[in-house]
Amino acid sequence: MVVAEHKYPVGSPSFNSMASYDLFQLRDITRYFQIYGDLQHVEPCKIGHINETYIATYHQGGSRVRYIHQKLNTEVFKDPDAVMNNIQRVTRHQRQKLEQAGQSDVSRRVLTVVPSIAGAPHHKTGAGQYWRTFVFVEGVRSFESVTLPPQAYEAGRAFGEFQTQLSDLPGERLAETIPYFHHSRRRFDAMTAAANADVCQRTGESAAEIEFAQDREKMVDVILKAMAKRQIPERVTHNDTKFNNVMLDAVTEQAKCVVDLDTVMPGCALYDFGDMVRTTTSPTLEDELDLSKVQMRMPLFRQLCRGYLEATGPMLNKHERALIAFSGKLMTFTIGLRFLTDYLNGDRYFRVHRPNHNLDRARTQFKLVESIEKQEEAMQKFADSV
């Protein structure tokens, strides 16, 4: 997580003037967690768009210690108890695996959930808000995009190791924190329904994008059918494998910790890898207006793929490995469908900052799909060689 430049001492004018209600409330919230010491500073963390996040500094016996305090967005995550139960199980298992492997610096390699004074992984306020606390991971950095092949390698390795660590997670099946999150058939059908309804009269502006999607309907069922036939197994997956969810050591730039675990749940390993292709191999942001800049860069794909396949090793079966390149195309297409659907429905889910913002996002994703299509054979050939 990127740390904000400014600190806001409790009670200072800056502290009072910036979201004062929530920050004063936070001072009270911290008393419900097993944290010892005096709260000195609080700074809002602008990374992420779903939950309300703060970085808090405490003095503990003369040392400065930082924590993440976060209010869970219960509009997105309807069952916060299930979210936190998943996170607690996953992080405990990761820690156990790392300790068994004799890894050093474990506290920087896995998130640490700070329990409430009641021993729960979160605190529920009288108003029904859900708050949670993590130990702040020091000495790391996050980046919004990949610029160098070694960064792509670290991203692939980090998420590959994450999946491998959880491949033998004991106990019952994890809860689905957002049901059907990456279900490409449902996403396609939702887009079709939105286009047919045209409640906002936007199909004219997006006719080319609707046609682009309809021409590629066949791809949405490929992985779903393979999973239904049990050729591809259900696994514990991250489901939000953006590069900024990998913390890199500030000195060595090696991946240390995977964060943002709210969507960790049962899924398909290929969805995780495919979303990595989408978010790490193009040089642009997901709402780039100049589509000539949007492309899948093969040097970054090679390193991403190498890091991921080296980390997953024998875990993946032959059916999963055979769809490595396809998964990047599918996930990019699926996210494009989501942006297009939201545009057609009147921008009700994703935040927008300009007219046609979601349509611009959809166009960027679909342009990347085209780039992957042109290189898919070469991508898969490389994957087969690793």
BELCORZI-V573970 format. One record per residue. N is the residue number from 1. PSI is psi in whole degrees, 0 to 359 (none if undefined). Layout:
n:N psi:PSI
n:N psi:PSI
This chain:
n:1 psi:134
n:2 psi:129
n:3 psi:134
n:4 psi:154
n:5 psi:328
n:6 psi:143
n:7 psi:151
n:8 psi:96
n:9 psi:141
n:10 psi:125
n:11 psi:353
n:12 psi:164
n:13 psi:320
n:14 psi:320
n:15 psi:318
n:16 psi:329
n:17 psi:348
n:18 psi:104
n:19 psi:52
n:20 psi:322
n:21 psi:311
n:22 psi:322
n:23 psi:321
n:24 psi:324
n:25 psi:323
n:26 psi:322
n:27 psi:325
n:28 psi:322
n:29 psi:321
n:30 psi:337
n:31 psi:347
n:32 psi:6
n:33 psi:156
n:34 psi:71
n:35 psi:133
n:36 psi:136
n:37 psi:183
n:38 psi:129
n:39 psi:124
n:40 psi:315
n:41 psi:152
n:42 psi:136
n:43 psi:130
n:44 psi:142
n:45 psi:121
n:46 psi:357
n:47 psi:132
n:48 psi:151
n:49 psi:0
n:50 psi:304
n:51 psi:160
n:52 psi:118
n:53 psi:140
n:54 psi:147
n:55 psi:123
n:56 psi:136
n:57 psi:131
n:58 psi:151
n:59 psi:121
n:60 psi:104
n:61 psi:34
n:62 psi:354
n:63 psi:151
n:64 psi:126
n:65 psi:137
n:66 psi:149
n:67 psi:159
n:68 psi:122
n:69 psi:133
n:70 psi:133
n:71 psi:120
n:72 psi:136
n:73 psi:103
n:74 psi:356
n:75 psi:326
n:76 psi:314
n:77 psi:97
n:78 psi:338
n:79 psi:78
n:80 psi:331
n:81 psi:319
n:82 psi:320
n:83 psi:311
n:84 psi:329
n:85 psi:317
n:86 psi:311
n:87 psi:318
n:88 psi:316
n:89 psi:316
n:90 psi:313
n:91 psi:325
n:92 psi:319
n:93 psi:319
n:94 psi:313
n:95 psi:316
n:96 psi:317
n:97 psi:317
n:98 psi:318
n:99 psi:320
n:100 psi:327
n:101 psi:359
n:102 psi:25
n:103 psi:141
n:104 psi:166
n:105 psi:40
n:106 psi:323
n:107 psi:346
n:108 psi:0
n:109 psi:351
n:110 psi:143
n:111 psi:144
n:112 psi:115
n:113 psi:126
n:114 psi:120
n:115 psi:157
n:116 psi:170
n:117 psi:343
n:118 psi:357
n:119 psi:5
n:120 psi:162
n:121 psi:3
n:122 psi:171
n:123 psi:131
n:124 psi:124
n:125 psi:169
n:126 psi:336
n:127 psi:1
n:128 psi:9
n:129 psi:146
n:130 psi:120
n:131 psi:148
n:132 psi:164
n:133 psi:137
n:134 psi:151
n:135 psi:132
n:136 psi:131
n:137 psi:115
n:138 psi:157
n:139 psi:26
n:140 psi:165
n:141 psi:156
n:142 psi:154
n:143 psi:145
n:144 psi:334
n:145 psi:158
n:146 psi:132
n:147 psi:339
n:148 psi:147
n:149 psi:321
n:150 psi:328
n:151 psi:320
n:152 psi:319
n:153 psi:315
n:154 psi:323
n:155 psi:311
n:156 psi:317
n:157 psi:318
n:158 psi:311
n:159 psi:331
n:160 psi:317
n:161 psi:322
n:162 psi:311
n:163 psi:318
n:164 psi:318
n:165 psi:325
n:166 psi:5
n:167 psi:340
n:168 psi:31
n:169 psi:120
n:170 psi:168
n:171 psi:189
n:172 psi:166
n:173 psi:138
n:174 psi:154
n:175 psi:149
n:176 psi:104
n:177 psi:329
n:178 psi:97
n:179 psi:140
n:180 psi:33
n:181 psi:313
n:182 psi:27
n:183 psi:99
n:184 psi:326
n:185 psi:315
n:186 psi:322
n:187 psi:319
n:188 psi:314
n:189 psi:326
n:190 psi:320
n:191 psi:316
n:192 psi:317
n:193 psi:320
n:194 psi:321
n:195 psi:320
n:196 psi:322
n:197 psi:318
n:198 psi:49
n:199 psi:335
n:200 psi:8
n:201 psi:53
n:202 psi:4
n:203 psi:333
n:204 psi:314
n:205 psi:331
n:206 psi:21
n:207 psi:319
n:208 psi:322
n:209 psi:322
n:210 psi:316
n:211 psi:319
n:212 psi:315
n:213 psi:314
n:214 psi:325
n:215 psi:343
n:216 psi:23
n:217 psi:325
n:218 psi:329
n:219 psi:338
n:220 psi:340
n:221 psi:356
n:222 psi:305
n:223 psi:323
n:224 psi:319
n:225 psi:321
n:226 psi:325
n:227 psi:322
n:228 psi:327
n:229 psi:359
n:230 psi:21
n:231 psi:324
n:232 psi:123
n:233 psi:157
n:234 psi:137
n:235 psi:169
n:236 psi:121
n:237 psi:162
n:238 psi:314
n:239 psi:8
n:240 psi:66
n:241 psi:48
n:242 psi:152
n:243 psi:329
n:244 psi:1
n:245 psi:10
n:246 psi:122
n:247 psi:124
n:248 psi:141
n:249 psi:132
n:250 psi:339
n:251 psi:306
n:252 psi:342
n:253 psi:23
n:254 psi:146
n:255 psi:134
n:256 psi:310
n:257 psi:138
n:258 psi:130
n:259 psi:184
n:260 psi:71
n:261 psi:14
n:262 psi:330
n:263 psi:12
n:264 psi:121
n:265 psi:179
n:266 psi:137
n:267 psi:203
n:268 psi:131
n:269 psi:326
n:270 psi:330
n:271 psi:320
n:272 psi:312
n:273 psi:318
n:274 psi:321
n:275 psi:332
n:276 psi:317
n:277 psi:316
n:278 psi:319
n:279 psi:352
n:280 psi:342
n:281 psi:348
n:282 psi:142
n:283 psi:359
n:284 psi:165
n:285 psi:168
n:286 psi:358
n:287 psi:29
n:288 psi:133
n:289 psi:329
n:290 psi:93
n:291 psi:345
n:292 psi:342
n:293 psi:346
n:294 psi:120
n:295 psi:151
n:296 psi:117
n:297 psi:115
n:298 psi:319
n:299 psi:323
n:300 psi:321
n:301 psi:316
n:302 psi:315
n:303 psi:321
n:304 psi:312
n:305 psi:317
n:306 psi:312
n:307 psi:318
n:308 psi:313
n:309 psi:328
n:310 psi:324
n:311 psi:323
n:312 psi:336
n:313 psi:232
n:314 psi:1
n:315 psi:317
n:316 psi:143
n:317 psi:178
n:318 psi:329
n:319 psi:321
n:320 psi:314
n:321 psi:328
n:322 psi:345
n:323 psi:20
n:324 psi:307
n:325 psi:318
n:326 psi:323
n:327 psi:324
n:328 psi:320
n:329 psi:315
n:330 psi:313
n:331 psi:324
n:332 psi:317
n:333 psi:317
n:334 psi:317
n:335 psi:323
n:336 psi:320
n:337 psi:319
n:338 psi:317
n:339 psi:316
n:340 psi:317
n:341 psi:317
n:342 psi:322
n:343 psi:312
n:344 psi:329
n:345 psi:358
n:346 psi:25
n:347 psi:57
n:348 psi:344
n:349 psi:301
n:350 psi:142
n:351 psi:138
n:352 psi:150
n:353 psi:5
n:354 psi:162
n:355 psi:141
n:356 psi:22
n:357 psi:314
n:358 psi:328
n:359 psi:320
n:360 psi:318
n:361 psi:316
n:362 psi:318
n:363 psi:321
n:364 psi:315
n:365 psi:316
n:366 psi:327
n:367 psi:322
n:368 psi:324
n:369 psi:314
n:370 psi:319
n:371 psi:319
n:372 psi:319
n:373 psi:320
n:374 psi:337
n:375 psi:4
n:376 psi:318
n:377 psi:315
n:378 psi:323
n:379 psi:313
n:380 psi:324
n:381 psi:319
n:382 psi:315
n:383 psi:320
n:384 psi:336
n:385 psi:345
n:386 psi:none
